[in-house]
């Protein structure tokens, strides 16, 4: 029985190390592909259609990307303790396409910097988020999931406006 418990503990410890090794060695590349794909989608829409919204109450194409930046601000504050704002919301109505792309670049670069500098102890810190206990590492995955969700909506917007969508970039 004791031998079985020791084997089980070793397997569990090795699994955690493998997950941490994945994050440290590969996640920066995963995020880089994520942000490149998002930028390609955001660039594909002509500026004249940045205010396009498919239905009343839906976010416009521009609002989708600003929401992604806002979410990065909020979620990374759960990792660092400091909230970094990438634009003033009062200025958003005057933004053009280049402004939105610059904000998106800055927000995504901030996440990439955090990924590259994250220590194992930071990644393993437990926090409460949305009524769930999770590690700070999970916040990085949530950042990617959230952006993928809104990027997918923007891909639909592109197609609704007859704009060719960039090819899929995954993993």
Z-matrix of the N, CA and C atoms (Angstrom, degrees):
N
C 1 1.447
C 2 1.522 1 111.62
N 3 1.316 2 116.76 1 -44.06
C 4 1.458 3 121.43 2 -179.53
C 5 1.529 4 109.85 3 -63.68
N 6 1.325 5 117.17 4 -39.33
C 7 1.460 6 121.37 5 179.71
C 8 1.532 7 109.95 6 -63.90
N 9 1.313 8 116.86 7 -42.44
C 10 1.470 9 121.21 8 178.24
C 11 1.535 10 110.79 9 -60.91
N 12 1.319 11 116.27 10 -42.80
C 13 1.460 12 120.33 11 179.08
C 14 1.524 13 110.95 12 -63.69
N 15 1.314 14 117.02 13 -41.20
C 16 1.466 15 120.98 14 179.51
C 17 1.526 16 110.38 15 -64.60
N 18 1.313 17 117.16 16 -42.69
C 19 1.469 18 121.43 17 178.79
C 20 1.523 19 109.60 18 -63.06
N 21 1.318 20 116.58 19 -44.80
C 22 1.462 21 121.02 20 179.12
C 23 1.531 22 110.95 21 -60.63
N 24 1.302 23 118.04 22 -44.30
C 25 1.458 24 121.84 23 178.25
C 26 1.523 25 111.73 24 -62.73
N 27 1.299 26 117.56 25 -40.74
C 28 1.468 27 120.76 26 178.10
C 29 1.526 28 111.38 27 -64.90
N 30 1.312 29 116.64 28 -40.84
C 31 1.474 30 120.63 29 178.20
C 32 1.520 31 109.65 30 -63.71
N 33 1.318 32 116.94 31 -45.27
C 34 1.462 33 120.54 32 -179.55
C 35 1.527 34 110.90 33 -63.60
N 36 1.301 35 118.06 34 -41.90
C 37 1.468 36 121.43 35 179.67
C 38 1.519 37 110.10 36 -64.97
N 39 1.306 38 117.31 37 -41.40
C 40 1.459 39 121.39 38 178.75
C 41 1.513 40 112.13 39 -64.83
N 42 1.321 41 117.68 40 -35.93
C 43 1.463 42 121.63 41 178.49
C 44 1.516 43 110.35 42 -64.80
N 45 1.319 44 117.34 43 -43.26
C 46 1.458 45 121.22 44 179.08
C 47 1.528 46 110.72 45 -64.06
N 48 1.332 47 116.52 46 -41.11
C 49 1.461 48 119.56 47 178.77
C 50 1.523 49 110.81 48 -64.62
N 51 1.319 50 116.91 49 -38.61
C 52 1.465 51 120.28 50 178.36
C 53 1.525 52 110.42 51 -62.84
N 54 1.327 53 117.37 52 -42.50
C 55 1.467 54 120.87 53 179.52
C 56 1.527 55 110.48 54 -64.04
N 57 1.322 56 116.62 55 -43.30
C 58 1.464 57 120.19 56 179.10
C 59 1.522 58 109.92 57 -65.87
N 60 1.323 59 117.35 58 -39.31
C 61 1.458 60 121.45 59 178.42
C 62 1.532 61 110.22 60 -63.28
N 63 1.328 62 116.90 61 -40.36
C 64 1.470 63 120.45 62 176.55
C 65 1.518 64 110.17 63 -58.19
N 66 1.310 65 116.66 64 -48.90
C 67 1.460 66 119.84 65 -178.61
C 68 1.522 67 110.52 66 -60.42
N 69 1.320 68 116.64 67 -50.65
C 70 1.463 69 120.63 68 -175.47
C 71 1.525 70 112.99 69 -65.13
N 72 1.324 71 117.77 70 -36.20
C 73 1.467 72 120.72 71 -174.87
C 74 1.525 73 113.70 72 -94.09
N 75 1.337 74 117.58 73 -27.18
C 76 1.453 75 118.65 74 -170.95
C 77 1.522 76 116.04 75 -122.31
N 78 1.321 77 118.62 76 -23.25
C 79 1.465 78 118.56 77 -170.50
C 80 1.522 79 113.58 78 -68.39
N 81 1.323 80 118.36 79 -29.74
C 82 1.470 81 119.44 80 176.50
C 83 1.531 82 109.71 81 -61.06
N 84 1.326 83 117.26 82 -40.43
C 85 1.464 84 120.95 83 176.66
C 86 1.508 85 112.25 84 -66.38
N 87 1.318 86 116.52 85 -39.14
C 88 1.470 87 121.36 86 177.15
C 89 1.524 88 108.93 87 -61.54
N 90 1.332 89 117.01 88 -45.93
C 91 1.463 90 120.28 89 -179.73
C 92 1.529 91 111.13 90 -65.66
N 93 1.322 92 116.96 91 -39.05
C 94 1.461 93 120.64 92 179.19
C 95 1.533 94 110.26 93 -60.45
N 96 1.328 95 117.65 94 -43.40
C 97 1.471 96 120.53 95 177.36
C 98 1.525 97 110.59 96 -65.69
N 99 1.332 98 116.98 97 -38.21
C 100 1.456 99 121.91 98 177.84
C 101 1.530 100 110.62 99 -60.39
N 102 1.324 101 116.48 100 -48.69
C 103 1.461 102 118.85 101 -177.06
C 104 1.524 103 111.49 102 -71.09
N 105 1.321 104 118.18 103 -32.93
C 106 1.467 105 120.38 104 176.60
C 107 1.522 106 110.98 105 -65.33
N 108 1.311 107 116.29 106 -40.98
C 109 1.466 108 120.92 107 179.06
C 110 1.528 109 110.37 108 -66.73
N 111 1.328 110 116.59 109 -44.08
C 112 1.466 111 119.89 110 177.83
C 113 1.520 112 110.79 111 -60.32
N 114 1.320 113 116.11 112 -43.03
C 115 1.462 114 119.39 113 -179.85
C 116 1.531 115 110.66 114 -63.63
N 117 1.322 116 117.66 115 -40.61
C 118 1.465 117 120.83 116 178.62
C 119 1.528 118 111.03 117 -61.87
N 120 1.334 119 116.77 118 -40.21
C 121 1.470 120 120.74 119 178.08
C 122 1.522 121 109.82 120 -66.41
N 123 1.319 122 117.13 121 -45.42
C 124 1.472 123 120.77 122 -179.76
C 125 1.531 124 111.37 123 -64.42
N 126 1.319 125 117.02 124 -36.90
C 127 1.470 126 120.59 125 179.54
C 128 1.528 127 112.15 126 -71.67
N 129 1.326 128 117.33 127 -27.90
C 130 1.468 129 120.78 128 -174.49
C 131 1.533 130 112.91 129 -65.64
N 132 1.322 131 116.92 130 -32.31
C 133 1.465 132 119.73 131 -177.56
C 134 1.527 133 109.99 132 -74.89
N 135 1.334 134 117.23 133 127.51
C 136 1.464 135 119.12 134 175.19
C 137 1.534 136 109.85 135 -61.28
N 138 1.309 137 115.21 136 145.98
C 139 1.472 138 120.03 137 -176.94
C 140 1.526 139 111.91 138 -56.16
N 141 1.305 140 117.54 139 -35.25
C 142 1.463 141 121.15 140 -178.58
C 143 1.536 142 111.68 141 -61.25
N 144 1.324 143 117.08 142 -21.34
C 145 1.468 144 121.21 143 -178.77
C 146 1.522 145 113.49 144 -103.31
N 147 1.310 146 118.05 145 9.21
C 148 1.458 147 119.57 146 -179.87
C 149 1.528 148 112.08 147 -65.26
N 150 1.312 149 117.72 148 -21.25
C 151 1.468 150 119.94 149 177.62
C 152 1.533 151 112.27 150 -93.51
N 153 1.337 152 117.01 151 5.12
C 154 1.471 153 120.65 152 -179.56
C 155 1.522 154 110.97 153 -65.56
N 156 1.325 155 115.18 154 133.41
C 157 1.464 156 122.26 155 172.04
C 158 1.526 157 106.24 156 -134.22
N 159 1.322 158 117.93 157 133.56
C 160 1.463 159 120.74 158 -174.02
C 161 1.524 160 114.66 159 -70.77
N 162 1.315 161 117.03 160 -20.50
C 163 1.468 162 120.75 161 -179.18
C 164 1.517 163 108.57 162 -157.91
N 165 1.316 164 115.42 163 155.16
C 166 1.457 165 119.32 164 175.99
C 167 1.521 166 108.79 165 -59.37
N 168 1.304 167 115.37 166 136.41
C 169 1.460 168 120.13 167 -179.26
C 170 1.520 169 113.47 168 92.06
N 171 1.339 170 117.60 169 -15.97
C 172 1.468 171 120.80 170 176.96
C 173 1.527 172 108.81 171 -83.96
N 174 1.302 173 116.43 172 153.71
C 175 1.456 174 120.18 173 175.06
C 176 1.522 175 109.35 174 -70.56
N 177 1.328 176 115.96 175 146.85
C 178 1.459 177 120.29 176 172.80
C 179 1.527 178 108.48 177 -72.91
N 180 1.322 179 116.19 178 168.51
C 181 1.459 180 121.23 179 176.57
C 182 1.536 181 109.52 180 -55.21
N 183 1.324 182 116.30 181 -47.30
C 184 1.463 183 120.46 182 178.62
C 185 1.525 184 111.05 183 -61.55
N 186 1.301 185 117.32 184 -44.62
C 187 1.467 186 120.77 185 -178.58
C 188 1.527 187 111.42 186 -62.57
N 189 1.323 188 117.58 187 -33.07
C 190 1.469 189 120.26 188 176.69
C 191 1.531 190 110.04 189 -57.61
N 192 1.338 191 115.91 190 -48.18
C 193 1.466 192 119.99 191 -176.71
C 194 1.524 193 112.00 192 -71.65
N 195 1.319 194 117.51 193 -36.18
C 196 1.462 195 119.17 194 176.28
C 197 1.525 196 110.41 195 -67.47
N 198 1.313 197 116.78 196 -34.46
C 199 1.467 198 121.16 197 175.59
C 200 1.528 199 110.18 198 -63.45
N 201 1.323 200 117.53 199 -40.06
C 202 1.468 201 120.92 200 176.60
C 203 1.531 202 109.42 201 -59.46
N 204 1.341 203 117.15 202 -45.75
C 205 1.471 204 120.71 203 178.74
C 206 1.528 205 111.11 204 -63.34
N 207 1.332 206 117.19 205 -40.70
C 208 1.472 207 120.75 206 177.65
C 209 1.525 208 110.88 207 -62.10
N 210 1.326 209 116.04 208 -41.18
C 211 1.462 210 120.85 209 179.92
C 212 1.527 211 110.62 210 -65.93
N 213 1.326 212 116.64 211 -39.45
C 214 1.462 213 120.21 212 175.87
C 215 1.518 214 109.42 213 -60.77
N 216 1.316 215 117.59 214 -42.73
C 217 1.462 216 121.76 215 178.19
C 218 1.525 217 110.67 216 -58.24
N 219 1.318 218 116.01 217 -48.65
C 220 1.463 219 120.60 218 -177.21
C 221 1.528 220 111.95 219 -68.16
N 222 1.336 221 117.07 220 -48.34
C 223 1.465 222 119.22 221 -175.65
C 224 1.528 223 112.65 222 -70.00
N 225 1.333 224 117.81 223 -38.68
C 226 1.468 225 117.90 224 178.78
C 227 1.520 226 111.39 225 -67.55
N 228 1.320 227 117.36 226 -25.18
C 229 1.471 228 118.86 227 175.70
C 230 1.528 229 110.37 228 -66.20
N 231 1.318 230 117.11 229 -25.64
C 232 1.473 231 120.96 230 176.38
C 233 1.529 232 110.38 231 -72.03
N 234 1.324 233 116.27 232 -22.86
C 235 1.467 234 121.14 233 178.63
C 236 1.523 235 110.25 234 -87.47
N 237 1.326 236 116.80 235 -45.84
C 238 1.475 237 121.21 236 -171.59
C 239 1.517 238 114.75 237 -97.31
N 240 1.331 239 116.71 238 -24.27
C 241 1.457 240 120.20 239 -173.92
C 242 1.518 241 113.07 240 89.29
N 243 1.326 242 116.84 241 -9.77
C 244 1.466 243 122.38 242 178.73
C 245 1.517 244 109.37 243 -116.57
N 246 1.332 245 115.83 244 135.56
C 247 1.462 246 120.04 245 178.36
C 248 1.519 247 109.56 246 -95.57
N 249 1.318 248 115.50 247 120.22
C 250 1.467 249 121.65 248 179.45
C 251 1.524 250 107.28 249 -103.51
N 252 1.331 251 115.70 250 119.39
C 253 1.466 252 120.35 251 177.74
C 254 1.517 253 108.78 252 -96.61
N 255 1.315 254 115.81 253 137.56
C 256 1.459 255 121.45 254 -174.06
C 257 1.525 256 113.12 255 -99.85
N 258 1.333 257 116.30 256 -8.43
C 259 1.466 258 121.20 257 176.39
C 260 1.516 259 108.21 258 -166.51
N 261 1.332 260 115.34 259 164.83
C 262 1.469 261 120.61 260 174.52
C 263 1.524 262 107.82 261 -92.53
N 264 1.304 263 116.54 262 124.53
C 265 1.465 264 120.59 263 -177.83
C 266 1.520 265 112.30 264 -58.94
N 267 1.316 266 117.39 265 -30.99
C 268 1.470 267 120.85 266 178.30
C 269 1.525 268 112.13 267 -63.72
N 270 1.330 269 117.03 268 -24.36
C 271 1.466 270 121.55 269 -178.34
C 272 1.533 271 112.41 270 -88.51
N 273 1.317 272 118.37 271 -11.56
C 274 1.466 273 122.43 272 -169.72
C 275 1.521 274 113.64 273 -60.04
N 276 1.317 275 118.63 274 -33.16
C 277 1.466 276 119.48 275 -178.04
C 278 1.524 277 112.05 276 -67.43
N 279 1.310 278 117.56 277 -20.03
C 280 1.460 279 120.76 278 179.61
C 281 1.518 280 113.81 279 -97.38
N 282 1.323 281 117.75 280 5.13
C 283 1.460 282 120.45 281 -177.52
C 284 1.518 283 111.51 282 -72.52
N 285 1.329 284 114.86 283 145.17
C 286 1.455 285 120.42 284 169.41
C 287 1.533 286 107.97 285 -106.53
N 288 1.297 287 116.13 286 -178.84
C 289 1.469 288 121.23 287 -177.60
C 290 1.528 289 111.25 288 -57.77
N 291 1.325 290 117.19 289 -44.34
C 292 1.466 291 120.33 290 -179.26
C 293 1.526 292 111.36 291 -61.21
N 294 1.325 293 117.23 292 -37.40
C 295 1.466 294 120.85 293 177.70
C 296 1.530 295 110.69 294 -62.58
N 297 1.314 296 115.87 295 -46.03
C 298 1.470 297 120.69 296 -178.50
C 299 1.525 298 109.92 297 -64.33
N 300 1.329 299 117.48 298 -43.63
C 301 1.467 300 120.91 299 178.64
C 302 1.526 301 111.11 300 -61.80
N 303 1.322 302 117.02 301 -39.46
C 304 1.469 303 120.67 302 178.98
C 305 1.528 304 110.82 303 -65.87
N 306 1.317 305 117.10 304 -40.79
C 307 1.469 306 121.30 305 177.84
C 308 1.522 307 110.13 306 -63.75
N 309 1.315 308 116.51 307 -45.57
C 310 1.464 309 121.27 308 178.90
C 311 1.526 310 110.51 309 -61.30
N 312 1.331 311 117.07 310 -44.15
C 313 1.471 312 120.95 311 177.46
C 314 1.522 313 111.21 312 -59.35
N 315 1.321 314 116.41 313 -46.08
C 316 1.465 315 120.93 314 -177.70
C 317 1.537 316 110.69 315 -64.38
N 318 1.317 317 116.95 316 -44.12
C 319 1.464 318 120.42 317 -179.54
C 320 1.526 319 111.17 318 -64.41
N 321 1.332 320 116.59 319 -45.95
C 322 1.464 321 120.14 320 -179.37
C 323 1.523 322 111.81 321 -67.65
N 324 1.325 323 117.81 322 -35.07
C 325 1.464 324 121.34 323 176.53
C 326 1.530 325 110.50 324 -65.25
N 327 1.326 326 116.42 325 -35.62
C 328 1.464 327 120.82 326 177.37
C 329 1.534 328 109.94 327 -61.60
N 330 1.318 329 116.45 328 -45.17
C 331 1.470 330 119.66 329 178.80
C 332 1.525 331 109.84 330 -63.47
N 333 1.326 332 117.21 331 -44.77
C 334 1.466 333 120.83 332 -179.87
C 335 1.529 334 110.77 333 -58.82
N 336 1.307 335 117.40 334 -41.39
C 337 1.458 336 121.34 335 177.49
C 338 1.525 337 111.10 336 -62.73
N 339 1.329 338 116.55 337 -42.45
C 340 1.470 339 119.86 338 177.97
C 341 1.528 340 110.97 339 -63.77
N 342 1.323 341 116.69 340 -40.26
C 343 1.470 342 120.50 341 179.37
C 344 1.529 343 109.58 342 -62.39
N 345 1.307 344 116.39 343 -47.74
C 346 1.470 345 120.66 344 -176.67
C 347 1.528 346 112.49 345 -64.97
N 348 1.322 347 117.27 346 -25.86
C 349 1.461 348 120.74 347 -176.56
C 350 1.524 349 114.06 348 -107.10
N 351 1.322 350 117.28 349 7.37
C 352 1.466 351 120.28 350 -177.50
C 353 1.527 352 110.64 351 -75.75
N 354 1.300 353 115.56 352 128.84
C 355 1.465 354 120.85 353 176.30
C 356 1.518 355 109.36 354 -88.36
N 357 1.310 356 115.88 355 160.43
C 358 1.457 357 120.41 356 176.59
C 359 1.515 358 112.26 357 -59.11
N 360 1.325 359 116.78 358 -37.69
C 361 1.463 360 119.09 359 179.95
C 362 1.529 361 111.07 360 -67.38
N 363 1.342 362 117.46 361 -38.01
C 364 1.473 363 120.24 362 176.89
C 365 1.525 364 109.95 363 -64.43
N 366 1.323 365 116.58 364 -46.92
C 367 1.460 366 120.91 365 -177.51
C 368 1.519 367 111.87 366 -60.11
N 369 1.319 368 116.93 367 -33.75
C 370 1.464 369 121.15 368 -176.99
C 371 1.523 370 114.23 369 -87.39
N 372 1.337 371 117.50 370 -5.06
C 373 1.471 372 119.62 371 178.80
C 374 1.518 373 110.10 372 -62.14
N 375 1.304 374 116.21 373 133.87
C 376 1.464 375 122.79 374 178.86
C 377 1.523 376 109.67 375 -87.66
N 378 1.325 377 115.61 376 136.91
C 379 1.459 378 121.48 377 175.37
C 380 1.526 379 108.05 378 -137.18
N 381 1.317 380 115.12 379 163.73
C 382 1.467 381 121.78 380 172.06
C 383 1.511 382 107.26 381 -99.66
N 384 1.314 383 116.39 382 129.58
C 385 1.458 384 120.51 383 176.42
C 386 1.525 385 108.49 384 -145.50
N 387 1.309 386 115.34 385 124.91
C 388 1.461 387 119.84 386 179.66
C 389 1.522 388 113.00 387 59.29
N 390 1.321 389 115.93 388 32.37
C 391 1.458 390 120.57 389 179.68
C 392 1.518 391 113.72 390 76.87
N 393 1.327 392 116.63 391 12.27
C 394 1.465 393 121.26 392 -178.60
C 395 1.524 394 108.71 393 -124.27
N 396 1.315 395 116.02 394 139.05
C 397 1.450 396 120.90 395 174.41
C 398 1.523 397 108.00 396 -84.70
N 399 1.331 398 116.23 397 129.08
C 400 1.469 399 120.54 398 179.85
C 401 1.513 400 108.90 399 -151.79
N 402 1.329 401 115.72 400 169.53
C 403 1.458 402 120.04 401 175.88
C 404 1.524 403 109.38 402 -88.18
N 405 1.305 404 114.62 403 162.98
C 406 1.465 405 119.36 404 176.07
C 407 1.526 406 110.57 405 -65.02
N 408 1.315 407 117.14 406 -27.96
C 409 1.466 408 119.95 407 175.26
C 410 1.527 409 110.50 408 -57.73
N 411 1.318 410 116.95 409 -39.70
C 412 1.465 411 120.74 410 178.94
C 413 1.523 412 112.29 411 -60.88
N 414 1.324 413 117.54 412 -29.38
C 415 1.461 414 120.59 413 178.38
C 416 1.539 415 109.98 414 -63.78
N 417 1.325 416 116.86 415 -37.12
C 418 1.465 417 119.73 416 177.63
C 419 1.536 418 110.95 417 -62.46
N 420 1.310 419 116.50 418 -39.00
C 421 1.475 420 119.84 419 178.11
C 422 1.526 421 110.41 420 -69.88
N 423 1.322 422 116.28 421 -36.95
C 424 1.459 423 120.58 422 176.95
C 425 1.532 424 110.75 423 -63.50
N 426 1.328 425 117.20 424 -39.16
C 427 1.465 426 121.23 425 176.52
C 428 1.530 427 110.99 426 -57.83
N 429 1.311 428 116.17 427 -44.26
C 430 1.468 429 120.13 428 -179.99
C 431 1.526 430 110.90 429 -67.77
N 432 1.317 431 117.51 430 -44.24
C 433 1.467 432 121.06 431 179.60
C 434 1.519 433 111.55 432 -60.58
N 435 1.319 434 116.43 433 -44.32
C 436 1.457 435 120.38 434 -178.70
C 437 1.524 436 110.96 435 -63.02
N 438 1.332 437 115.58 436 -44.31
C 439 1.460 438 118.92 437 -179.75
C 440 1.531 439 110.63 438 -65.40
N 441 1.327 440 117.10 439 -39.90
C 442 1.466 441 120.18 440 178.63
C 443 1.532 442 110.45 441 -61.63
N 444 1.313 443 116.70 442 -38.58
C 445 1.471 444 121.43 443 178.98
C 446 1.531 445 110.84 444 -60.47
N 447 1.324 446 116.80 445 -49.23
C 448 1.469 447 119.91 446 -177.87
C 449 1.527 448 111.99 447 -75.20
N 450 1.321 449 117.12 448 -31.09
C 451 1.464 450 120.03 449 174.69
C 452 1.526 451 109.74 450 -62.99
N 453 1.312 452 116.92 451 -40.24
C 454 1.470 453 120.64 452 178.18
C 455 1.522 454 110.83 453 -63.01
N 456 1.320 455 117.06 454 -39.75
C 457 1.461 456 119.20 455 175.77
C 458 1.523 457 110.46 456 -62.00
N 459 1.325 458 116.11 457 -41.07
C 460 1.472 459 120.09 458 179.36
C 461 1.526 460 111.57 459 -66.22
N 462 1.314 461 117.62 460 -32.88
C 463 1.465 462 120.15 461 175.19
C 464 1.528 463 110.69 462 -62.42
N 465 1.316 464 116.50 463 -39.49
C 466 1.469 465 120.17 464 176.50
C 467 1.527 466 109.88 465 -64.90
N 468 1.328 467 116.98 466 -42.03
C 469 1.466 468 120.82 467 177.84
C 470 1.532 469 110.32 468 -58.01
N 471 1.341 470 116.37 469 -44.16
C 472 1.464 471 120.07 470 178.53
C 473 1.529 472 110.60 471 -56.72
N 474 1.307 473 115.88 472 -48.32
C 475 1.463 474 120.24 473 -177.63
C 476 1.526 475 111.31 474 -65.26
N 477 1.327 476 116.46 475 -36.02
C 478 1.467 477 119.64 476 178.23
C 479 1.527 478 111.20 477 -64.94
N 480 1.324 479 117.26 478 -27.94
C 481 1.460 480 121.70 479 179.10
C 482 1.532 481 111.98 480 -94.71
N 483 1.329 482 116.95 481 5.77
C 484 1.461 483 121.03 482 178.22
C 485 1.515 484 114.05 483 74.14
N 486 1.313 485 117.19 484 22.76
C 487 1.461 486 122.29 485 -179.40
C 488 1.530 487 108.62 486 -96.93
N 489 1.323 488 116.39 487 132.54
C 490 1.468 489 120.44 488 177.19
C 491 1.523 490 109.81 489 -65.62
N 492 1.300 491 115.02 490 131.03
C 493 1.464 492 120.52 491 -179.68
C 494 1.522 493 109.81 492 -87.21
N 495 1.324 494 116.65 493 144.87
C 496 1.465 495 119.49 494 175.16
C 497 1.522 496 110.39 495 -61.94
N 498 1.311 497 116.92 496 151.84
C 499 1.460 498 120.79 497 177.55
C 500 1.519 499 111.71 498 -63.07
N 501 1.307 500 115.64 499 151.62
C 502 1.460 501 122.24 500 -177.62
C 503 1.527 502 111.09 501 -64.39
N 504 1.321 503 114.71 502 138.37
C 505 1.466 504 122.63 503 172.76
C 506 1.520 505 105.97 504 -124.35
N 507 1.291 506 117.16 505 121.43
C 508 1.457 507 119.70 506 -177.25
C 509 1.497 508 113.71 507 -121.18
N 510 1.286 509 113.47 508 -169.26
C 511 1.454 510 126.73 509 179.71
C 512 1.475 511 111.80 510 44.55
